[in-house]
Amino acid sequence: MKGSKIKLTTIILAIILIIMVGFLGIYTQVQNRMENQVKSYTLSQNLKGARVVELKVSDEQKEIVKNSEGNEVSDASSLTDDEISQKGYTKESVPENPDEVKTKENYIKSKEITEDRLKELGEDEYYVRLNEETGSLYVELSEDTGTDDVVTNLSSTSKFTVTSELTGEELMNNDDIQEVSVLTGSPSNSPTAGTAVYLSIQFNKEGTKKLEEISTKYRDATKDTESSSDSETSEGNTTEENTTEGNTTETTTVDESGEQSETAGNVILKIDDEQLMTTTFDQVIRNGLLQLVFGQASTDNDVIQGNIEKAQATATLLRNKVMPIKYTVEENKFIQSELTKENLQQLAIVVGAVIGVILLAIVIKFKLKGLLIAISNVGLIALLLLLVRYANVMISFEGLVALVVVAALNIAFTVKMLCLKEKLSAKEAIKETYKKFFIITLPVIIMSIVFIFIKWVPVASFGAVMFWGFILIAIYNLIFTTPLLILSEGKSGGVNNEK
């Protein structure tokens, strides 16, 4: 008898602990404030609002400079009009989006590329609508600290080029890229400087061939081969780029053969017509691997993380196709959810009151056993609130509805078990309750699993909460509720044979 009381008390205390953590959290002191260490909910747009962005087909003009051969001069932004005339160049004003690119096919393609970018950027909830007549894209995003960076990436065409500084000839572009990744490590020329972030570009077969030809032609013959050979790394061919206040410097490794060739000038690497770097090569690159350093090596974690985020954003752009249309951000605003925080609090109070009344009625009817059932039900709700947080379930309004449904189903489950226990032995009552409940709810369980794989967040949220709810009903009641009912009989064997 004493052992049964200790077990009963232990289970009740465990449930109370779950309730406290699930509803109140765990607070620890961080500097001069108390912070909840329990993971926050992941809320959908219909609960926390959304960023709405309109991407409009650009109607702006851009000026380009062409040489005597009719090729665009890549690095002409610093030239004055007199210098352009002296060199025999001509300046032209052309639309960013010529009429021939403003087609329905390109509009649809732009929408698909935008969706691919959002997916790769890790956006959990987004909607992209297209006006097929104007080409405008309307994007809805969840609001967080990285939303501004995502919006910036959406308006990028992601056009990558390697051009000759002297002739303006395009030497390589996106079609030559096979894979782009982000790496971290210590710079080969200064291992103690900290951690550097590398954008690693692996070119395809055709691109590898082009890069070998370019790195042969555009080599810097003034480098001292012998002294530079110490900077060679085993990871591949690395170009280190320091971009501070727009100034770019670079160092490269040296070819093992020590061959020299006459420099044909610099090459310019650009993304979206913005210069990434200007460089020559210290070696012939034969493996098709080019590594660019983002920012400067650092020991500051915040600086390193910032460089990683910038490099990853650039990698995302280069992995996806080039946007056939140049877009500008026409509208960028936050839309508040119709369900405010006050509305949700009021809704929670009403639902909590209804559940409280139902549990009170159970206590009045079944006395001690009813009280234990009530405590157990509150514990399940608290544990479900923890589970959806750590399972990264996105909670929408439909997900909240699913939470209420799960709570109602568990009350029905436990009451059914309690009623059967009045007629059957404890084991028989438990077995019969599980059997009947899960046979009846099997279609709902299957539907919940199907809903999880639907990309529409409201449906997926409902399905995910229902799925975890059924899992919890099966396991939680086996661990907590059934022992409570058995131990409440005051018999160590826990079997009531009274019919």
N, C-alpha and C positions, 0 to 999 in steps of 0.2 A: 504493500500500500504506500509506504514511504517513498519507495523507488518510483512508483507511478506518479506521485505528486511532484517529485523533482523533475521528471521528464516533462510532465504537463507544464510546469512553471517555465522550464527551459524553452519549450516550443513557443509559449506565449511571449516570453521576453524577446526571442529571436524575431517574431512577427512584429512586435512593437518597434524593435530596432529598424527593421525594413521600412516600417511606416514613417518613422522619423527621418530616415535618410531620403526616402522617396518624395516626401512632401516638403520637408524643410531643408535638406541638404546637409553637407558637412562643411563647416566654416573654419578656416585657419587664418591667422594673422599674417598679412603680407605688407611689410613696411608699417604704415600707420592706419591700415584699414583691414577689415575682415572680408575675405573672399570665399565664395562657395566653390569648393573643389569638385563638386559633382558636375559632370558634363552638361552643357546647355542644350536645349532642344534645337533641332534643325527645323526651322519654320518655312513654309512655302510662301509664295507671293500673296495668296489670298488671306494670309494672316499677318504678314509683316510689311506688305507693300512691294512695289517693284520699280525698277528704273526703266523708263520708256525712252528709246532712242530712235530717231528717224534718220536714216541714211539716204541722202538725196543724190541723184546722179549729178555730178559736178558739171556746171556750165561755164566754168572759169577758163581763162586763156593762160597759156604758159609761153615763155619766151625761150627759144632754143637758138644756139649758135652753130652754124655749119661752116666747114672748111671749103676750100676750093673744089674738092672732089664731091661735095654734097653730103659728107658724113657729119653727123652731129658731134660737136666738140664737147667732151664730157666735163672737163674742168674749166669752164669759161665764166663761172659766176664772179670771179675776181677781176675779170678783164674790163677795162673801161671801153667806151665806144671808140675812142681813138686807137686803142690797142687792137680792137677787133678789126678796124679798117686797115691798119698797118699790116696785120697778118693776112689780109685778104679774106677774112671771114665775113659772113653775113648773118644778121640777126633776123629771126622770123617769129611771129606770134601765131601760135597754133592752139586749137581747143584741146583741153585735156581728154575729152571724149568726142572724137570725130563722129559724124553721123553714121558711118558704116558700122560702128561698134554698138550703137544704141538699138539693139534688136531684142526681141522677146527671148530668144535663145540665150543670149548673154545675161539677160536679167535673171532667168531661171538658174543659170549656172552660178551667178553671183550669190543667189539665195542658198544654194547647196553648199558653196564654199564657206559662207558665213556660218551655217549650221555646223559644218565640220570643224571650224575654228573654235566655236563655242564649246563643242564636245571635247576637243583636245585641250582647251584651256581649263577644263574641269568644272564647267558650269553644270549644276545639277538640274536646274529648271530654267528653261528659256523657250521663247516663242518667236518665230520669225514669219512675218507676213509680207507678201510681195504685191505691189501694185503693178500689174503686167503692162499697163499703158505708159506709166511714167518711169517705171523701174525703181521707184522708191522702196526701201526696205524698212519695216517697222519691227523693232526688236524689243522684247520685254525680258529683263534680267532681274535676278534676285540682287538685292542691295547688300553689299558688304564692302570691306576696306579695299578690295582689289577691283571694284567695278569700273573705276575710271580708267585703269590700265587696259581692261578688257575692251572698253569702248574705243580707246585709241587704236587698239589692234584691229578692230572691226573695219575701220575706215582705210586701212592700209591695203595696197594692191599686192604686197609681198613680192614685188618684182626684184629679182636678184640679178645683178650684172657684174661682169668683170670686163673693163674696157681699157683700151690703150689711151694714156694721157696725151700722147702726141697726135695720134690720128683720129681718136674718137671711135675706133672700130670696136664693136662688141665681140669679145673673145669667148665669153661663157655666159650662161644664163641658167634659169631654174631647171630647164630640161636636162642639164648635166648632173643634177644632184640626185644621189641615191638615198642617203640617210643623213639626218642631222641629230646630234645628241649634245648633251651638256655634261661636262666633266669638271672635276676639281682636283687640284694637286699643287705641289710647290713648284715655283718657277725654276727652270733648270739653271738659270744664271744667278739665282739668289735663293737658295733653299730655305734660308732663315727669314725671308721676307714675309712669310705667312702663307695663306691659301689663295691660289688664283683660280678663277673660273674660266673654263675654256668652252667655246662653241666649236664643236668638232663637226666638220663637213666632209662626208665621204662621197666622192663623186662616182658616177657609174662608169661603165667601160669606156664610153665615148668621152665622158668628162675627164677620166683619168688620162686618156691620151692627149686631150687638149691641155690639161694642166702641166703635163710633162713638156709639151712643146712651148707653152707660155713661160714656164719656169726656166727653160733653157734660153729662150730669146731675151727675157727680161731679167737677166741676172746682173747683179752688181759686181763688176770686175774689180772694183777698188778694195773689196774686202780682203783682209789678210787670211788666206785659207788656213794656214797652220794655226794661228792664234784662235781662230773662230771655231775650230773643230772641237774644242772642249765643250761647246754649248750644245752639242748634239744630244738628243734624247732618244731613248728606246721606244717611246710611245708613237713616234711618227714625226712628221714635219710640222713644226709649230711656229705660228706667227703670233708674236705677242703685241697686243694693242693696248695702249694706255689712252683712254679718252677722258681727259680732264679739261673742262671749259672749251671743248671743241678741238683741242690740239691732239694730234695723233702721232705717236711714235711707234716704231716696230723693230723687232729683231727677229732674225730667222736662223735656222740651223744651216750647216754647211755640208755640201756634197762630199761623200767619202773619196770620190775620184780626184777632187781638187781641180777639176777642169774649169777653165775661165772662158768667158765669152763676152763679146762687146755688148754693153748695155744699150737696150733699145728704148730707154726711158722708163717711166713708171707705169704700173697698172693701177686702176682705181676700182675698188670694190664698193658697190652701192646697193642699198635696199630702198625701194621707192624713190629713186632718184636722189636720195640723201647719202652723202659720202660716208662710208663706214671706215675706210682707210685708204691710203695711197702707199704703195710699197714696190720694192723690187725683191728679187729672190736671191738668197745666199746659196741655194743648192737646187739641183734638178730634182723635182718631186715626182717620183715614179709610182708611188703607191696610191695616188689619188686622194690623199688625206691632208686636209688643211685645218689647222686649229688656230682660232682667234681668241685672244685673251680679252675678257670683258672687264673693264675697270682696272684697278691696280690690286696686286696681291695684298692681303690684309690679314690681321689677326683678330679683327673685330667681327664678331658673329653677325651683327646687324648689317655691316658693310658687305660681308660675304653673301648673306642671304639676299640682299638687294641686287648684287651682281648676278646671282643665280636666277632670280626672278626675271631680270632683264634678258639674260641669255635664253631662258626657257621661252619667253615671249617671242624672241627672234626665231628660235628653233621652230616654234609652232607655225609662224608665218612661212618659213622656208619649206616645211614639210607639206604644206597644203599647196594647192594649185594657185597660179597667179589670177587675181581678180580681173576679169576682162573689162570691168567698168571702174572708173575712178569715182569714189563716193566722198561726200563731205557730210559731217554731222550737222544736220539742220536743227534737230530738236533733241534735248537731253535733259530730262526732268524726272523727279521722283513722284510716283503716284501712291498716296497713302491707301492702305487697305480699308475697305468699308467696315471691317470688324476691328474696332479700336481695342486697345488694351483694357479699357473700362468695360466694353461690351463683353470681352472674353471673361473678365472677372465676374461680371454679373451672371453670365451663362454658367460658369463653374459653380457659383453659389447655388443657383437653381437646381442644377443636376445633382450637386452634393446633397442638397436638402431632400430631394426626392429619394435618392439612394438611402439617406439616413432614416427616412420615415419607413421605408421597406424593411431595413435591417432592424429597426425598433420593433416593428410588428413581429418579426421572426423571434426576437428576444422575448417578447410578451407571450408568444404562443409556446415556445419550446424551452423557456427558462434558461438554465445553465448551458445546455447544449446550443440553444439559440444564440446566447452571448458569444460562445466560442466560434460559432459559424460567422457571426457578424464581424468579429475581430479578424478571422481568417480572410473574409472577403475584402476588408479594407487593406489587409496586407498584400493581397494579390494585385489590387489596383496600384498600390505604391510600387510594387516590384515591376509591374508592366510599364509604369512611367519611367523607371530606371532603364528597363530593357530597350525601349524604343529610342532612348537617348544614345546608349552605347552601341546599338545596332545601326546607328546613323539613319534611322527612318525619318524621312522628311514628313513633318506633320502639317497637313492641310486641314481645312475645316472638315472635310470628309474623313480624315484620320481621327479627328476628335469625335465624330459620330461613331466611328469604329470602336474607340475606347469605351464609350457608353454602352455599345452593344455587347462588348466582351464582358463588362461589369455585370450587365443584366444576365448574360448566359451563365456566368459563374455563380450568381445568386441562385438561378434556377437549378444548376447542377448540384450545388451543396444542399439546397432544400430537398431536392429529390433524394439525395443520399440519406438525409436525416429522416425523411418519411419512411423510406424502405427499411431503415435500421430499427424502426419501431416494430416491424413485422418479421424481419430476417436477422440472421446473425450479422455481425459487423462485416466479416469477409464477404459474405454473400451480397450484402447491401452495396458494398463498394464495387464488387464485380458487376452486379446488375446495372448499377448507375453508369459506370464507364461504358458498358456495352450499349445500352440504350441511347445514351447521349451522343456518342460518336457515330453511331449508325444514322441517327436522325440528322446530325449536322454534317455528315460526310459531303453532301453536295456543296455546302457553304465553304467547307475546308478546301475543296478542289477549286471552287470559284476564287477564293482568296489567293491561292497559289498562281492561278492564271492572271489575276489582276496585277500581281507584283511585276510581271514582265511587260505590262502595258506602259508605254512611254509617257502617257498623260499623267501628270503628277497627282491630281485628285484621286484618280482610280488606283494608281500604284500605292498611294499613301493608305487608302482604305484597306487594300489587300494586304499590305505589309503589317499593319496593326492587327488585323484579324488573324493573320497567320501566326504571329508571335503570341497573340492572345490564346489561341487554341493550344499551342505548345505549352504555354504557362498553365492553362487550366489542367492539362493532363499531368504535368510534372509537379507543380506546386501543391495541388490537392493531395497527391500521393505522398508528398514529403511532410506537409503540415496539417491539412484538414483531417484526413483519415486517422492519423495518430491521435489528434485531439479528441475525436469522437470515441475512439476505442479507449483511451485513457480516462475519459470522463465517466466511463461506466464504473471506475473504481476497482477493476479486476485486472490483475497482472496479465492474465491470458488474453484479455481484450476481446473475448467472443461472447456475444449475448445470444444464448440459445433459446431464449423465450420466444415463442411463436405468437 
